[in-house]
Amino acid sequence: MDMQEKIIYMKTPKDQLQYIYYHDCRQSYPTHTHASHIVIGCVLEGAVAVVSEGQKSVYGAGSLFCILPDTAHGIEALDNTTYSMISSCIPVPQINAEAENHTDSIRQLKQMITDAPEHIFLIAHMAACIRISPYHMIRQFKAVCGLTPHQFQMQCRVRKAQRLLEEGRSVIETAYAAGFCDQSHFDRCFRKIVRLTPSAYQKCLRPTVL
């Protein structure tokens, strides 16, 4: 069974719930976040480790784990052994809680990048917008969003690319629409986050009947 057959992506058209089924996988995922989703994972066979804030938690068959929005985390296979798992991504509304001014400003920057990740956002310009130094802006952005502004933008570009590929767009069209300078750069960034090439990802997509 090749990698395209081991991972299946499904999304309900109405409520945008996404389900990912992994069968006998060895894939590990580097540190990333889910900006507007709660992720619930159910390990069916084998085991995986969830790494967050320097802590590694191992979940075996029959275990559930939950990852909240904006929580930086990675997923690791254990000693290159295989696992089977179902992951559910549940969209949640953005929380507009009262907070300190700089936190509100950071969340505005986050939303700006989320809405148009294909645009160029300069660190100096973003810092000037909220009237703090670039160094402090990067630190505060990571504290609020779990990633640096550059990491978050690359992740958002890949997430947008996933949506475009789900709509049936070509790989080349998707690369430029998502803000990548060329297809090779797109392939590298996409593979780093999704652990599949864009074309392989399209082959993993399945329509849902929910």
C-alpha positions as CSV (number, residue, x, y, z in Angstrom):
1,M,0.0,0.0,0.0
2,D,1.6,3.3,-1.0
3,M,1.3,6.6,0.9
4,Q,-1.6,7.9,-1.1
5,E,-3.6,4.8,0.0
6,K,-2.6,5.2,3.7
7,I,-4.1,8.7,4.3
8,I,-7.6,9.8,3.4
9,Y,-8.9,13.3,3.8
10,M,-12.7,13.9,4.0
11,K,-14.5,17.2,4.6
12,T,-18.2,17.8,5.1
13,P,-19.5,20.5,2.7
14,K,-21.9,22.1,5.1
15,D,-20.1,22.5,8.5
16,Q,-16.6,22.2,7.2
17,L,-15.7,19.4,9.6
18,Q,-12.6,17.6,8.4
19,Y,-11.7,14.0,9.0
20,I,-8.3,12.4,8.3
21,Y,-7.9,8.7,8.4
22,Y,-4.3,7.3,8.8
23,H,-3.8,3.6,8.2
24,D,-0.5,1.9,9.1
25,C,1.4,5.2,8.8
26,R,4.8,6.2,9.9
27,Q,4.4,9.9,9.3
28,S,5.6,12.5,11.8
29,Y,4.5,16.1,11.6
30,P,6.7,19.1,12.7
31,T,5.6,21.8,15.0
32,H,2.4,23.5,13.8
33,T,-0.8,25.0,15.0
34,H,-4.5,24.9,14.0
35,A,-5.6,28.6,14.0
36,S,-9.3,28.1,14.2
37,H,-9.9,24.4,14.9
38,I,-10.0,22.0,17.8
39,V,-8.4,18.7,16.8
40,I,-9.5,15.4,18.4
41,G,-7.4,12.4,17.6
42,C,-8.4,8.8,18.2
43,V,-5.6,6.2,18.0
44,L,-6.9,2.9,16.6
45,E,-3.7,0.9,16.4
46,G,-0.1,1.5,17.5
47,A,0.8,4.7,19.2
48,V,1.8,8.3,18.6
49,A,3.4,11.0,20.6
50,V,2.1,14.5,20.9
51,V,4.9,17.0,21.6
52,S,3.8,20.4,23.0
53,E,5.7,23.0,25.1
54,G,8.6,20.6,25.6
55,Q,6.4,17.8,26.9
56,K,5.9,14.5,25.0
57,S,2.7,12.6,25.7
58,V,2.3,9.1,24.2
59,Y,-1.2,7.9,23.2
60,G,-1.8,4.2,22.5
61,A,-4.6,2.2,20.8
62,G,-8.0,3.3,22.2
63,S,-6.7,6.7,23.5
64,L,-8.0,10.1,22.6
65,F,-6.2,13.4,22.6
66,C,-7.4,17.0,22.1
67,I,-5.4,20.0,20.8
68,L,-6.8,23.5,21.2
69,P,-6.5,26.3,18.6
70,D,-3.2,28.2,18.5
71,T,-1.4,25.4,20.4
72,A,2.0,24.7,18.9
73,H,2.5,20.9,18.7
74,G,4.1,18.1,16.7
75,I,3.0,14.6,16.1
76,E,5.6,11.8,16.2
77,A,5.5,8.1,15.2
78,L,7.3,6.0,17.9
79,D,10.6,4.5,16.8
80,N,9.4,4.4,13.2
81,T,6.6,2.0,14.0
82,T,3.2,2.3,12.3
83,Y,0.0,3.6,13.7
84,S,-3.7,3.9,12.6
85,M,-5.6,7.0,13.7
86,I,-8.7,9.1,13.0
87,S,-8.3,12.9,13.4
88,S,-11.2,15.3,13.5
89,C,-10.8,19.0,12.9
90,I,-13.7,21.0,14.4
91,P,-14.0,24.7,13.4
92,V,-14.5,27.1,16.3
93,P,-15.4,30.8,16.2
94,Q,-12.7,33.3,16.9
95,I,-12.9,34.4,20.6
96,N,-13.1,38.2,21.1
97,A,-12.3,38.2,24.8
98,E,-11.2,41.3,26.6
99,A,-7.4,41.4,26.7
100,E,-4.5,43.7,26.9
101,N,-4.1,46.1,24.0
102,H,-1.1,44.3,22.5
103,T,-2.8,40.9,22.6
104,D,-5.8,42.4,20.7
105,S,-3.4,43.9,18.2
106,I,-1.6,40.6,17.7
107,R,-4.9,38.9,17.1
108,Q,-5.7,41.5,14.5
109,L,-2.4,40.8,12.7
110,K,-3.1,37.1,12.9
111,Q,-6.5,37.6,11.3
112,M,-5.0,39.8,8.6
113,I,-2.5,37.0,7.7
114,T,-5.2,34.4,7.9
115,D,-7.5,36.3,5.5
116,A,-4.9,36.9,2.9
117,P,-1.8,34.7,3.4
118,E,-0.7,35.2,-0.2
119,H,0.1,38.8,0.5
120,I,3.6,40.1,1.6
121,F,3.6,41.1,5.2
122,L,6.8,42.8,6.3
123,I,7.9,42.4,10.0
124,A,8.9,46.0,10.2
125,H,5.5,47.2,8.9
126,M,3.5,44.9,11.2
127,A,5.5,46.0,14.2
128,A,5.0,49.7,13.2
129,C,1.2,49.1,12.9
130,I,1.0,48.1,16.6
131,R,3.8,50.5,17.7
132,I,6.3,48.1,19.2
133,S,9.7,46.9,18.0
134,P,10.0,44.1,15.5
135,Y,11.7,41.9,18.1
136,H,8.9,42.3,20.6
137,M,6.2,41.9,18.0
138,I,7.7,38.5,17.0
139,R,7.9,37.4,20.6
140,Q,4.3,38.4,21.4
141,F,3.0,37.0,18.1
142,K,4.5,33.6,19.0
143,A,3.2,33.8,22.6
144,V,-0.4,34.4,21.3
145,C,-0.4,32.3,18.1
146,G,2.1,29.6,18.9
147,L,4.3,30.3,15.8
148,T,6.4,33.2,14.6
149,P,4.7,35.5,12.0
150,H,6.7,33.9,9.2
151,Q,5.9,30.3,10.3
152,F,2.3,31.2,10.7
153,Q,2.1,32.8,7.2
154,M,3.7,29.8,5.6
155,Q,1.3,27.5,7.4
156,C,-1.7,29.7,6.3
157,R,-0.5,29.6,2.7
158,V,-0.4,25.8,2.8
159,R,-3.8,25.7,4.4
160,K,-5.2,27.9,1.6
161,A,-3.4,25.7,-0.9
162,Q,-5.2,22.6,0.6
163,R,-8.6,24.3,0.2
164,L,-7.8,25.2,-3.5
165,L,-6.6,21.7,-4.2
166,E,-9.8,20.4,-2.7
167,E,-11.7,22.6,-5.1
168,G,-10.0,20.9,-8.0
169,R,-7.5,23.6,-8.9
170,S,-4.2,22.5,-10.6
171,V,-1.0,22.4,-8.6
172,I,0.6,25.2,-10.6
173,E,-2.5,27.5,-10.3
174,T,-2.7,26.7,-6.6
175,A,1.0,27.5,-6.0
176,Y,0.7,31.1,-7.3
177,A,-2.8,31.7,-5.9
178,A,-1.5,30.8,-2.4
179,G,1.4,33.2,-2.7
180,F,4.4,30.9,-3.5
181,C,7.0,32.2,-5.9
182,D,7.3,29.0,-7.8
183,Q,6.2,25.4,-7.8
184,S,9.3,24.0,-6.2
185,H,9.0,26.4,-3.3
186,F,5.3,25.4,-3.0
187,D,6.2,21.7,-3.0
188,R,8.8,22.1,-0.3
189,C,6.6,24.1,2.0
190,F,3.5,21.9,1.4
191,R,5.4,18.7,2.0
192,K,7.0,20.1,5.2
193,I,3.6,20.7,6.8
194,V,1.3,18.1,5.2
195,R,4.0,15.5,4.6
196,L,2.7,14.8,1.2
197,T,3.3,16.5,-2.2
198,P,0.3,18.6,-3.5
199,S,-0.5,16.1,-6.2
200,A,-0.4,13.2,-3.7
201,Y,-2.7,15.2,-1.4
202,Q,-5.2,15.5,-4.1
203,K,-5.2,11.8,-4.6
204,C,-5.9,11.3,-0.9
205,L,-9.1,13.4,-1.0
206,R,-12.4,11.5,-0.8
207,P,-16.0,12.9,-1.1
208,T,-18.1,12.6,2.1
209,V,-21.7,11.3,2.4
210,L,-22.3,12.8,5.8
